[in-house]
Amino acid sequence: MSREYPDWVNPWKAAEGRRTFSGTMPLQRMERLQDVLIGPGGEARFVMRFAYDGQGRATIDIEVESDLPLLCQRSLEPYNEPVKRRSLLGVIEDMAEEQLMPENYEPVLVVNHQVALLDLVEDELLLAVPQVPRNPLVEAVLVQAGEELVPPPDPQDGDTRQPFADLAEQLKQHAQGQKKKS
């Protein structure tokens, strides 16, 4: 673990000095992230650049990289999800200031004029976790659909399947078949 940064920073003083902090943090120190990870280990690499923008607003340009140990929802096997994320944060002291923030800024609420660097890195990683983790090296599992094996639909394909589109027709045919038997 590289430790060339403080735990807490006054973002306005850091912006005034155009400070840059970088290093690595162990994933096991990130308590909120532990709920989505499937094992200990690993670290996050980060760079944070503090500055003032044209309107005099303190900003943090943050870059985070890591390999997150996740559980693949296709194979139910562990895999490492590579994450690389960059954000521009705008420092605010009150939630009312969020309305004044430009669209390309993500607001970061500061308490007692301090911000925890660990929290900023953890927030970026949490935002990068896929909603449904899937190892890209694992092929889609084939499922039984009637007489043939077909791959499950990929929600990222533009093709939208409507599984109940012909249900009314199938029920009608089934009812007719029942009438013939009686």
Solvent accessible surface area in square Angstrom, and as a share of the most:
residue,aa,sasa,rsa
1,M,133,0.60
2,S,44,0.28
3,R,107,0.39
4,E,136,0.61
5,Y,16,0.06
6,P,53,0.34
7,D,63,0.33
8,W,143,0.50
9,V,11,0.06
10,N,33,0.17
11,P,0,0.00
12,W,62,0.22
13,K,146,0.62
14,A,5,0.04
15,A,2,0.01
16,E,136,0.61
17,G,50,0.48
18,R,167,0.61
19,R,122,0.44
20,T,75,0.44
21,F,10,0.04
22,S,48,0.31
23,G,13,0.13
24,T,18,0.11
25,M,1,0.01
26,P,25,0.16
27,L,1,0.01
28,Q,114,0.51
29,R,89,0.33
30,M,0,0.00
31,E,145,0.65
32,R,115,0.42
33,L,0,0.00
34,Q,63,0.28
35,D,131,0.68
36,V,61,0.35
37,L,17,0.08
38,I,74,0.38
39,G,23,0.22
40,P,113,0.71
41,G,35,0.33
42,G,49,0.47
43,E,66,0.29
44,A,0,0.00
45,R,103,0.37
46,F,5,0.02
47,V,42,0.24
48,M,0,0.00
49,R,90,0.33
50,F,3,0.01
51,A,20,0.15
52,Y,84,0.32
53,D,32,0.17
54,G,83,0.80
55,Q,140,0.62
56,G,50,0.48
57,R,50,0.18
58,A,2,0.02
59,T,9,0.05
60,I,0,0.00
61,D,26,0.14
62,I,0,0.00
63,E,48,0.22
64,V,0,0.00
65,E,68,0.31
66,S,2,0.01
67,D,71,0.37
68,L,0,0.00
69,P,22,0.14
70,L,1,0.01
71,L,63,0.32
72,C,1,0.00
73,Q,89,0.40
74,R,73,0.27
75,S,37,0.24
76,L,117,0.58
77,E,104,0.47
78,P,85,0.54
79,Y,19,0.07
80,N,95,0.49
81,E,36,0.16
82,P,96,0.60
83,V,11,0.07
84,K,157,0.67
85,R,68,0.25
86,R,154,0.56
87,S,13,0.08
88,L,57,0.28
89,L,11,0.05
90,G,0,0.00
91,V,7,0.04
92,I,3,0.02
93,E,88,0.39
94,D,77,0.40
95,M,111,0.49
96,A,73,0.57
97,E,63,0.28
98,E,62,0.28
99,Q,152,0.68
100,L,135,0.67
101,M,23,0.10
102,P,47,0.29
103,E,180,0.81
104,N,106,0.55
105,Y,25,0.10
106,E,86,0.39
107,P,49,0.31
108,V,18,0.10
109,L,84,0.42
110,V,7,0.04
111,V,97,0.56
112,N,125,0.64
113,H,99,0.44
114,Q,62,0.28
115,V,9,0.05
116,A,11,0.09
117,L,1,0.00
118,L,34,0.17
119,D,62,0.32
120,L,6,0.03
121,V,0,0.00
122,E,6,0.03
123,D,51,0.27
124,E,5,0.02
125,L,0,0.00
126,L,54,0.27
127,L,111,0.55
128,A,31,0.24
129,V,29,0.17
130,P,40,0.25
131,Q,180,0.80
132,V,75,0.43
133,P,21,0.13
134,R,64,0.23
135,N,23,0.12
136,P,105,0.66
137,L,159,0.79
138,V,42,0.24
139,E,149,0.67
140,A,37,0.28
141,V,81,0.47
142,L,100,0.50
143,V,66,0.38
144,Q,123,0.55
145,A,49,0.38
146,G,65,0.62
147,E,175,0.79
148,E,109,0.49
149,L,107,0.53
150,V,46,0.26
151,P,84,0.53
152,P,50,0.31
153,P,82,0.52
154,D,49,0.26
155,P,100,0.63
156,Q,159,0.71
157,D,86,0.44
158,G,85,0.81
159,D,115,0.60
160,T,121,0.70
161,R,156,0.57
162,Q,136,0.61
163,P,86,0.54
164,F,150,0.62
165,A,75,0.58
166,D,77,0.40
167,L,74,0.37
168,A,79,0.61
169,E,89,0.40
170,Q,96,0.43
171,L,105,0.52
172,K,117,0.49
173,Q,104,0.46
174,H,113,0.50
175,A,50,0.39
176,Q,89,0.40
177,G,30,0.29
178,Q,86,0.38
179,K,154,0.65
180,K,173,0.73
181,K,167,0.71
182,S,126,0.81
